Amino acid sequence: MRILQLVSCRGWSSDAYWAARMTRELERRGHAVTLACLAGTEARVIDGVRREGVEPVTTLAFASGVRPVADGRDLGRLRALLKGTDVVHVHRGKEHWLAAVANRLISTPRPVVRTRHIALAVRPHAANRWLYRRATAFVVTVTEAIRRQYIASELVDADRIAALPGGADAERYRPLPRDPEVYGRLGGRPDHPLVGMIAGLRVMKGHAVVVDAAARLGARGVRPHFVFVGRGSMEVVVRDTIDRAGLGRQFNIGGFVDDLPAALAALDIVLYVPLESDGMSRVVFECLAAGRPLIASRVGVVPEVLADGEHAALVPAGDAEALADALAKLVRDPAARARLGEAGQRLVGQRYSGAHVAAALEARYASLLAAGAA
């Protein structure tokens, strides 16, 4: 099949990652995929796309709001691109509307597929009813909860929407031997388990909850070392929280890492503890694919795909005491860590790898084309 993917992200987000990941996985399955990104985002988006193995990348203006001149040019480009395309797959509102309009400007409209990456409900106003009920052939969501939102709003019938969580690159994210240099750089110490959290330094990611849990563990005489891998606007606040808790010697801020699989291999336990759902939760699936034991908040996709004690240790979001309890058990039980890591890796391989999601997309595309959907 000839597939056109459109993504207008201005930064390296879950939308851009998912589009790049699926482009690469579909190419591996023998399809011709063109990925179009926002012009001018070479450093912020396109370099990340290329790191996922996608070449070449084309660009469109994807101007914010309604911009008649820029939008007109994009529509002209899209008309030409659609003529050589079987299916067009969009990821955000801007390209969704442009694809819907461009589709009306060609003699044989192509099926438009939309992926929804965030949990914020789509408003069921008249324009969106036209967009989803008349101009969109199929909708993909990254969680079951988002799928249910669409159905409840009556924007999409149940037979035209599917949840396809996951998408981790199981070839890149796999169990690896620990690199001593990376381990040391992240603050690893031979006599203390290294607990890591990979997330942007933002309020909703739960860094303060981790610091609170570490203080509670210390009161019990359990003192693993912690590393926060990532950057963000809250770094000063996070550092201050650590210092006020008197835990400066126990925590390290690892910043951005180029080799995330190597960083994961250095960790004895991985934390995913946001205060609320952030949609795709890609790091969950990457940690599992890498065979790392995971403690995760029961938000978003986590309770939909993971069983507590079988694939990961699950805790209520924002509950520092429950997080401390889960950490205490895993810190003291290497066998339990190994068991969870192995089970999580198997789960991704069986159901949530990028190859698995791409196969499901491929089947849906083929169904739409066979039915003449547009």
Sequence and secondary structure as in RCSB ss.txt:
>XXXX:A:sequence
MRILQLVSCRGWSSDAYWAARMTRELERRGHAVTLACLAGTEARVIDGVRREGVEPVTTLAFASGVRPVADGRDL
GRLRALLKGTDVVHVHRGKEHWLAAVANRLISTPRPVVRTRHIALAVRPHAANRWLYRRATAFVVTVTEAIRRQY
IASELVDADRIAALPGGADAERYRPLPRDPEVYGRLGGRPDHPLVGMIAGLRVMKGHAVVVDAAARLGARGVRPH
FVFVGRGSMEVVVRDTIDRAGLGRQFNIGGFVDDLPAALAALDIVLYVPLESDGMSRVVFECLAAGRPLIASRVG
VVPEVLADGEHAALVPAGDAEALADALAKLVRDPAARARLGEAGQRLVGQRYSGAHVAAALEARYASLLAAGAA
>XXXX:A:secstr
 EEEEEE  SSS HHHHHHHHHHHHHHHTT EEEEEEETT IIIIIHHHHHTT   EEEE   SS  HHHHHHHH
HHHHHHHHT SEEEE SHHHHHHHHHHHTTSSS   EEEEE S S     HHHHHHHHTS SEEEESSHHHHHHH
HHHTSS GGGEEE    B TTTSS     HHHHHHTT BTTB EEEEES S GGG HHHHHHHHHHHHHTT   E
EEEEB  TTHHHHHHHHHHTT TTTEEEEE  S HHHHHHH SEEEE  SS  TT HHHHHHHHTT  EEEES T
THHHH  BTTTBEEE TT HHHHHHHHHHHHH HHHHHHHHHHHHHHIIIIIBHHHHHHHHHHHHHHHHHHT  
